[in-house]
Amino acid sequence: AAFLHSPPFSFFDFAWQQHQKSYAGGKPWVVSAPDMYEHPTVLRLCTELGAEIVRSTSEAGKDAWLADWVWLREAKHLVISASTFSWWAAYLSDAKRIYYPFFPAIG
């Protein structure tokens, strides 16, 4: 089984609630590797927040990672996890708002 190194659901829920205050009526989307589609956090995002999974893999084949990355980079509002994949997409984007997690230092 794959492990999602990600903030808890509450982080994504908080970001979505904040987003809704300024941009009501939007739809949350999840960009994730196919082996994460059944992860509990992804499932909660879909069931509790009405998120939809971006499924670039079926259309882009071996370049699905690039299609996902471009999709993220083009988004105007981002809530990202702690991965270099999403951080670079956010950093190079023209997003109006980016929510990102800070994890406490260990030690």
DSSP file (Angstrom, degrees, kcal/mol; ACC not computed):
  #  RESIDUE AA STRUCTURE BP1 BP2  ACC     N-H-->O    O-->H-N    N-H-->O    O-->H-N    TCO  KAPPA ALPHA  PHI   PSI    X-CA   Y-CA   Z-CA
    1    1 A A              0   0    0      0, 0.0     2,-0.2     0, 0.0    34,-0.0   0.000 360.0 360.0 360.0 142.9    0.0    0.0    0.0
    2    2 A A        -     0   0    0     33,-0.3     2,-0.5     1,-0.0     0, 0.0  -0.519 360.0-137.2 -83.9 153.1    1.2    3.5   -0.8
    3    3 A F        -     0   0    0     -2,-0.2     2,-0.8    36,-0.1    33,-0.0  -0.939   5.7-141.2-114.7 134.5    1.5    6.1    1.9
    4    4 A L        -     0   0    0     -2,-0.5     2,-1.5     2,-0.1    37,-0.0  -0.836   6.4-156.5 -94.5 111.5    0.3    9.7    1.4
    5    5 A H        +     0   0    0     -2,-0.8    77,-0.4    77,-0.0    -2,-0.0  -0.700  50.9 127.1 -87.1  90.6    2.8   12.1    3.1
    6    6 A S        -     0   0    0     -2,-1.5     3,-0.1    75,-0.1    75,-0.1  -0.930  66.0 -91.0-145.8 157.5    0.2   14.7    3.4
    7    7 A P        -     0   0    0      0, 0.0     5,-0.1     0, 0.0    96,-0.0  -0.265  60.2 -86.5 -64.0 163.9   -1.3   17.1    5.9
    8    8 A P    >>  -     0   0    0      0, 0.0     3,-1.4     0, 0.0     4,-1.0  -0.234  40.3-101.0 -69.0 164.5   -4.5   15.8    7.7
    9    9 A F  H 3> S+     0   0    0      1,-0.3     4,-2.7     2,-0.2     5,-0.2   0.850 119.7  67.8 -52.4 -37.0   -7.9   16.2    6.2
   10   10 A S  H 3> S+     0   0    0      1,-0.2     4,-2.6     2,-0.2    -1,-0.3   0.825  95.2  55.7 -58.4 -32.5   -8.5   19.1    8.5
   11   11 A F  H <> S+     0   0    0     -3,-1.4     4,-2.3     2,-0.2    -1,-0.2   0.946 111.4  42.4 -63.0 -48.4   -5.8   21.2    6.7
   12   12 A F  H  X S+     0   0    0     -4,-1.0     4,-2.4     2,-0.2    -2,-0.2   0.882 114.2  51.7 -66.7 -38.7   -7.6   20.7    3.3
   13   13 A D  H  X S+     0   0    0     -4,-2.7     4,-2.6     2,-0.2    -2,-0.2   0.929 110.2  48.8 -63.1 -45.8  -11.0   21.3    4.9
   14   14 A F  H  X S+     0   0    0     -4,-2.6     4,-2.5    -5,-0.2     5,-0.2   0.937 112.1  48.6 -59.7 -47.2   -9.8   24.6    6.5
   15   15 A A  H  X S+     0   0    0     -4,-2.3     4,-2.5     1,-0.2    -1,-0.2   0.905 111.9  49.4 -61.3 -41.2   -8.3   25.8    3.2
   16   16 A W  H  X S+     0   0    0     -4,-2.4     4,-2.5     2,-0.2    -1,-0.2   0.914 110.4  49.9 -65.4 -42.0  -11.5   24.9    1.3
   17   17 A Q  H  X S+     0   0    0     -4,-2.6     4,-1.1     2,-0.2    -2,-0.2   0.905 112.5  47.5 -63.2 -40.9  -13.6   26.8    3.9
   18   18 A Q  H  X S+     0   0    0     -4,-2.5     4,-0.9     1,-0.2     3,-0.4   0.912 111.5  51.0 -64.2 -42.8  -11.4   29.8    3.6
   19   19 A H  H >X S+     0   0    0     -4,-2.5     4,-3.0     1,-0.2     3,-0.9   0.907 105.1  56.4 -60.5 -43.3  -11.5   29.7   -0.1
   20   20 A Q  H 3< S+     0   0    0     -4,-2.5    -1,-0.2     1,-0.2     4,-0.2   0.787  97.6  63.5 -62.4 -28.2  -15.3   29.5   -0.1
   21   21 A K  H 3< S+     0   0    0     -4,-1.1    -1,-0.2    -3,-0.4     3,-0.2   0.860 118.8  24.6 -64.3 -34.4  -15.5   32.8    1.9
   22   22 A S  H << S+     0   0    0     -4,-0.9    -2,-0.2    -3,-0.9    -1,-0.2   0.736 135.9  30.4-100.5 -28.0  -13.9   34.7   -1.0
   23   23 A Y  S >< S-     0   0    0     -4,-3.0     3,-1.1    -5,-0.2    -1,-0.2  -0.530  77.6-174.1-134.3  65.6  -14.8   32.5   -4.0
   24   24 A A  T 3   +     0   0    0     -4,-0.2    -3,-0.1     1,-0.2    -4,-0.1  -0.252  64.9  34.2 -62.5 146.7  -18.1   30.8   -3.3
   25   25 A G  T 3  S+     0   0    0      1,-0.2    -1,-0.2     0, 0.0    -5,-0.1   0.449  82.8 132.6  92.6   0.6  -19.3   28.2   -5.7
   26   26 A G    <   -     0   0    0     -3,-1.1    -1,-0.2    -7,-0.1    -6,-0.0  -0.157  50.8-126.2 -75.8 177.3  -16.0   26.7   -6.8
   27   27 A K        -     0   0    0     25,-0.0     2,-0.3    24,-0.0    24,-0.1  -0.993  15.4-130.2-127.1 130.6  -15.2   23.0   -7.0
   28   28 A P        -     0   0    0      0, 0.0    24,-1.8     0, 0.0     2,-0.3  -0.605  23.4-164.5 -79.7 141.4  -12.3   21.3   -5.4
   29   29 A W  E     -a   52   0A   0     -2,-0.3     2,-0.5    22,-0.2    24,-0.2  -0.930   9.0-145.3-122.8 147.8  -10.1   19.1   -7.5
   30   30 A V  E     -a   53   0A   0     22,-2.6    24,-3.1    -2,-0.3     2,-0.6  -0.967   6.5-165.7-116.9 123.0   -7.6   16.5   -6.4
   31   31 A V  E     +a   54   0A   0     -2,-0.5     2,-0.3    22,-0.2    24,-0.1  -0.946  33.3 142.6-105.3 119.2   -4.4   15.9   -8.4
   32   32 A S        -     0   0    0     -2,-0.6     5,-0.1    22,-0.5    -2,-0.1  -0.984  55.9 -90.1-154.0 156.0   -2.9   12.6   -7.2
   33   33 A A    >   -     0   0    0     -2,-0.3     3,-2.5     1,-0.1     4,-0.4  -0.432  46.5-112.9 -64.5 146.4   -1.0    9.6   -8.4
   34   34 A P  G >  S+     0   0    0      0, 0.0     3,-1.3     0, 0.0     4,-0.3   0.812 115.6  62.8 -54.9 -31.8   -3.5    6.8   -9.4
   35   35 A D  G 3  S+     0   0    0      1,-0.2   -33,-0.3     2,-0.1     3,-0.2   0.553 101.4  54.2 -73.4  -2.9   -2.3    4.6   -6.5
   36   36 A M  G X  S+     0   0    0     -3,-2.5     3,-2.0     1,-0.1     6,-0.3   0.445  75.9  97.5-104.3  -3.3   -3.6    7.3   -4.1
   37   37 A Y  T <  S+     0   0    0     -3,-1.3    -2,-0.1    -4,-0.4    -1,-0.1   0.798  89.8  43.2 -57.4 -29.4   -7.2    7.5   -5.4
   38   38 A E  T 3  S+     0   0    0     -4,-0.3    -1,-0.3    -3,-0.2    -2,-0.1   0.319  83.2 126.7-100.0   7.2   -8.4    5.2   -2.6
   39   39 A H  S <> S-     0   0    0     -3,-2.0     4,-2.8     1,-0.1     5,-0.2  -0.392  70.7-119.0 -64.3 142.4   -6.4    6.8    0.2
   40   40 A P  H  > S+     0   0    0      0, 0.0     4,-2.3     0, 0.0     5,-0.2   0.853 112.7  50.4 -53.4 -39.3   -8.6    7.8    3.1
   41   41 A T  H  > S+     0   0    0      2,-0.2     4,-2.4     1,-0.2     5,-0.2   0.927 111.8  47.1 -67.1 -42.7   -7.8   11.6    2.8
   42   42 A V  H  > S+     0   0    0     -6,-0.3     4,-2.0     1,-0.2    -1,-0.2   0.924 112.2  50.5 -63.2 -44.1   -8.6   11.6   -1.0
   43   43 A L  H  X S+     0   0    0     -4,-2.8     4,-2.9     1,-0.2     5,-0.3   0.906 110.6  49.1 -61.3 -41.4  -11.8    9.7   -0.3
   44   44 A R  H  X>S+     0   0    0     -4,-2.3     4,-3.0    -5,-0.2     5,-0.8   0.896 107.9  54.4 -65.6 -39.2  -12.9   12.2    2.3
   45   45 A L  H  X5S+     0   0    0     -4,-2.4     6,-2.2     1,-0.2     4,-0.9   0.906 114.1  42.6 -59.2 -40.2  -12.0   15.1    0.0
   46   46 A C  H  X5S+     0   0    0     -4,-2.0     4,-0.6     4,-0.2    -2,-0.2   0.926 122.4  36.1 -72.6 -45.7  -14.4   13.6   -2.5
   47   47 A T  H  <5S+     0   0    0     -4,-2.9    -2,-0.2    -5,-0.2    -3,-0.2   0.898 127.4  32.3 -78.8 -40.0  -17.2   12.6   -0.2
   48   48 A E  H  <5S+     0   0    0     -4,-3.0    -3,-0.2    -5,-0.3    -2,-0.1   0.802 132.0  27.9 -90.9 -29.6  -17.2   15.4    2.3
   49   49 A L  H  <<S-     0   0    0     -4,-0.9    -3,-0.2    -5,-0.8    -2,-0.1   0.469 101.4-118.7-110.0  -3.6  -16.1   18.4    0.1
   50   50 A G     <  +     0   0    0     -4,-0.6    -4,-0.2    -6,-0.3    -3,-0.1   0.746  52.6 168.0  73.9  23.1  -17.4   17.2   -3.3
   51   51 A A        -     0   0    0     -6,-2.2     2,-0.4    -7,-0.1   -22,-0.2  -0.297  24.8-145.6 -68.9 154.6  -13.9   17.1   -4.8
   52   52 A E  E     -a   29   0A   0    -24,-1.8   -22,-2.6    -7,-0.0     2,-0.4  -0.959  15.6-122.2-120.6 141.2  -13.3   15.5   -8.1
   53   53 A I  E     -a   30   0A   0     -2,-0.4     2,-0.6   -24,-0.2   -22,-0.2  -0.681  18.0-131.0 -85.0 131.0  -10.1   13.6   -9.0
   54   54 A V  E     -a   31   0A   0    -24,-3.1     2,-0.6    -2,-0.4   -22,-0.5  -0.729  22.2-166.3 -77.5 119.3   -8.1   14.8  -12.1
   55   55 A R    >   +     0   0    0     -2,-0.6     3,-0.7     1,-0.2     4,-0.4  -0.535  29.2 149.4-111.8  65.6   -7.5   11.6  -14.0
   56   56 A S  T >>  +     0   0    0     -2,-0.6     4,-2.9     1,-0.2     3,-1.1   0.760  59.4  77.1 -66.7 -25.8   -4.9   12.7  -16.5
   57   57 A T  H 3> S+     0   0    0      1,-0.3     4,-1.5    -3,-0.2    -1,-0.2   0.872  89.6  54.2 -55.6 -41.4   -3.3    9.2  -16.6
   58   58 A S  H <4 S+     0   0    0     -3,-0.7    -1,-0.3     1,-0.2    -2,-0.2   0.781 120.0  31.7 -67.7 -25.4   -6.1    7.8  -18.8
   59   59 A E  H <4 S+     0   0    0     -3,-1.1    -2,-0.2    -4,-0.4    -1,-0.2   0.743 122.6  42.8-102.0 -28.0   -5.6   10.5  -21.4
   60   60 A A  H >< S-     0   0    0     -4,-2.9     3,-1.9     1,-0.2    -3,-0.2   0.543  80.0-167.1-101.7  -8.3   -1.8   11.3  -21.2
   61   61 A G  G >< S+     0   0    0     -4,-1.5     3,-1.6    -5,-0.3    -1,-0.2  -0.337  73.6   0.9  59.8-129.9   -0.3    7.8  -20.9
   62   62 A K  G 3  S+     0   0    0      1,-0.3     3,-0.4     2,-0.1    -1,-0.3   0.676 133.8  58.4 -68.4 -16.2    3.3    7.9  -19.9
   63   63 A D  G X>  +     0   0    0     -3,-1.9     4,-2.1     1,-0.2     3,-0.5   0.155  69.3 113.9 -96.6  18.7    3.3   11.7  -19.7
   64   64 A A  H <> S+     0   0    0     -3,-1.6     4,-2.7     1,-0.2     5,-0.2   0.868  71.2  58.4 -58.2 -38.2    0.5   11.8  -17.2
   65   65 A W  H 3> S+     0   0    0     -3,-0.4     4,-2.3     1,-0.2    -1,-0.2   0.891 107.6  47.1 -59.2 -39.2    2.8   13.3  -14.5
   66   66 A L  H <> S+     0   0    0     -3,-0.5     4,-2.7     2,-0.2     5,-0.2   0.899 110.4  51.2 -70.8 -40.1    3.5   16.2  -16.8
   67   67 A A  H  X S+     0   0    0     -4,-2.1     4,-2.2     2,-0.2    -2,-0.2   0.911 112.2  47.6 -61.8 -41.6   -0.2   16.7  -17.6
   68   68 A D  H  X S+     0   0    0     -4,-2.7     4,-2.4     2,-0.2    -2,-0.2   0.919 111.9  49.9 -63.3 -43.7   -0.9   16.7  -13.8
   69   69 A W  H  X S+     0   0    0     -4,-2.3     4,-2.6     1,-0.2    -2,-0.2   0.912 112.1  46.5 -64.0 -43.8    1.9   19.1  -13.2
   70   70 A V  H  X S+     0   0    0     -4,-2.7     4,-2.0     2,-0.2    -1,-0.2   0.895 109.8  55.1 -65.3 -39.4    0.7   21.6  -15.9
   71   71 A W  H  X S+     0   0    0     -4,-2.2     4,-0.7    -5,-0.2    -2,-0.2   0.932 111.6  44.1 -58.6 -46.1   -2.9   21.3  -14.6
   72   72 A L  H >< S+     0   0    0     -4,-2.4     3,-1.2     1,-0.2    -2,-0.2   0.934 111.5  52.7 -62.5 -47.2   -1.6   22.3  -11.1
   73   73 A R  H 3< S+     0   0    0     -4,-2.6    21,-0.7     1,-0.3    -1,-0.2   0.811 108.9  50.7 -62.0 -30.8    0.6   25.1  -12.5
   74   74 A E  H 3< S+     0   0    0     -4,-2.0    -1,-0.3    -5,-0.2    -2,-0.2   0.610  85.7 109.6 -83.6 -12.5   -2.4   26.6  -14.4
   75   75 A A    <<  -     0   0    0     -3,-1.2    19,-0.2    -4,-0.7     3,-0.1  -0.340  59.9-150.3 -66.4 144.9   -4.7   26.6  -11.4
   76   76 A K  S    S+     0   0    0      1,-0.2    20,-2.8    19,-0.2    21,-1.3   0.645  86.0  34.4 -88.8 -17.3   -5.6   30.0   -9.9
   77   77 A H  E    S-b   97   0B   0     18,-0.2     2,-0.4    19,-0.2    -1,-0.2  -0.990  75.0-173.5-140.7 128.0   -6.1   28.7   -6.4
   78   78 A L  E     -b   98   0B   0     19,-2.6    21,-3.1    -2,-0.4     2,-0.5  -0.957  22.0-172.9-129.6 141.4   -4.0   25.8   -4.9
   79   79 A V  E     -b   99   0B   0     -2,-0.4     2,-0.3    19,-0.2    21,-0.2  -0.969  31.2-175.0-124.6 112.6   -4.0   23.8   -1.7
   80   80 A I        -     0   0    0     19,-2.6     2,-0.1    -2,-0.5    -2,-0.0  -0.732  21.4-135.2-115.4 157.8   -0.9   21.7   -1.9
   81   81 A S        -     0   0    0     -2,-0.3     2,-1.9    19,-0.1   -75,-0.1  -0.404  48.4 -79.9 -94.8-179.7    0.7   18.9    0.2
   82   82 A A  S    S+     0   0    0    -77,-0.4     2,-0.4    -2,-0.1     3,-0.1  -0.533  85.3 119.3 -86.5  75.1    4.4   18.8    1.1
   83   83 A S     >  -     0   0    0     -2,-1.9     4,-2.6     1,-0.1     5,-0.2  -0.991  67.2-131.7-135.8 146.2    5.8   17.4   -2.1
   84   84 A T  H  > S+     0   0    0     -2,-0.4     4,-2.5     1,-0.2     5,-0.3   0.843 107.5  62.5 -64.5 -30.8    8.4   19.0   -4.4
   85   85 A F  H  > S+     0   0    0      1,-0.2     4,-1.6     2,-0.2    -1,-0.2   0.957 112.4  33.2 -56.8 -53.9    6.0   18.1   -7.3
   86   86 A S  H  > S+     0   0    0      2,-0.2     4,-2.5     1,-0.2    -2,-0.2   0.852 115.8  57.3 -74.9 -33.8    3.2   20.4   -6.0
   87   87 A W  H  X S+     0   0    0     -4,-2.6     4,-2.9     2,-0.2    -2,-0.2   0.934 109.1  45.5 -63.1 -44.9    5.6   23.0   -4.5
   88   88 A W  H  X S+     0   0    0     -4,-2.5     4,-2.3     2,-0.2    -1,-0.2   0.911 112.0  51.4 -65.8 -41.1    7.3   23.6   -7.9
   89   89 A A  H  < S+     0   0    0     -4,-1.6     4,-0.3    -5,-0.3    -1,-0.2   0.921 114.5  44.2 -60.5 -42.5    4.0   23.7   -9.7
   90   90 A A  H >< S+     0   0    0     -4,-2.5     3,-1.1     1,-0.2     5,-0.3   0.924 112.3  51.6 -67.3 -44.7    2.7   26.3   -7.2
   91   91 A Y  H 3< S+     0   0    0     -4,-2.9    -2,-0.2     1,-0.3    -1,-0.2   0.869 114.6  42.5 -60.9 -38.6    6.0   28.3   -7.2
   92   92 A L  T 3< S+     0   0    0     -4,-2.3    -1,-0.3    -5,-0.2    -2,-0.2   0.404 101.3  94.6 -90.1   2.3    6.0   28.6  -11.0
   93   93 A S  S <  S-     0   0    0     -3,-1.1   -19,-0.1    -4,-0.3   -20,-0.1  -0.299  74.9-132.5 -86.6 173.3    2.3   29.3  -11.2
   94   94 A D        +     0   0    0    -21,-0.7    -3,-0.1   -19,-0.2    -1,-0.1  -0.113  50.7 159.1-109.5  31.2    0.4   32.6  -11.4
   95   95 A A        -     0   0    0     -5,-0.3   -18,-0.2   -22,-0.1   -19,-0.2  -0.217  41.4-145.8 -59.7 143.3   -2.0   31.4   -8.7
   96   96 A K  S    S+     0   0    0    -20,-2.8     2,-0.3     1,-0.3   -19,-0.2   0.810  85.4  17.3 -76.4 -32.4   -3.9   34.1   -6.8
   97   97 A R  E     -b   77   0B   0    -21,-1.3   -19,-2.6     2,-0.0     2,-0.4  -0.994  63.2-173.0-146.9 134.7   -3.9   32.1   -3.6
   98   98 A I  E     -b   78   0B   0     -2,-0.3     2,-0.5   -21,-0.2   -19,-0.2  -0.991   6.9-162.3-130.9 124.2   -1.8   29.1   -2.4
   99   99 A Y  E     +b   79   0B   0    -21,-3.1   -19,-2.6    -2,-0.4    -2,-0.0  -0.917  20.4 171.6-101.7 128.1   -2.4   27.2    0.8
  100  100 A Y        -     0   0    0     -2,-0.5     2,-0.2   -21,-0.2   -19,-0.1  -0.985  28.7-114.1-139.3 149.1    0.6   25.1    1.9
  101  101 A P        -     0   0    0      0, 0.0     2,-0.5     0, 0.0    -2,-0.0  -0.526  14.1-155.1 -85.6 146.5    1.3   23.2    5.1
  102  102 A F        -     0   0    0     -2,-0.2   -20,-0.0   -20,-0.0    -2,-0.0  -0.988  13.5-157.0-113.7 124.7    4.0   23.9    7.6
  103  103 A F        -     0   0    0     -2,-0.5     3,-0.1     1,-0.0     2,-0.0  -0.827  24.0-108.8-100.8 141.0    5.2   20.9    9.5
  104  104 A P        -     0   0    0      0, 0.0     2,-0.1     0, 0.0    -1,-0.0  -0.326  38.8-101.6 -65.9 148.7    6.8   21.3   12.9
  105  105 A A        -     0   0    0      1,-0.1     2,-0.5     2,-0.0     0, 0.0  -0.421  32.4-133.2 -68.6 145.1   10.5   20.6   13.2
  106  106 A I              0   0    0      1,-0.2    -1,-0.1    -2,-0.1    -3,-0.0  -0.876 360.0 360.0-101.7 128.6   11.4   17.3   14.7
  107  107 A G              0   0    0     -2,-0.5    -1,-0.2     0, 0.0    -2,-0.0   0.449 360.0 360.0 107.9 360.0   14.1   17.2   17.3
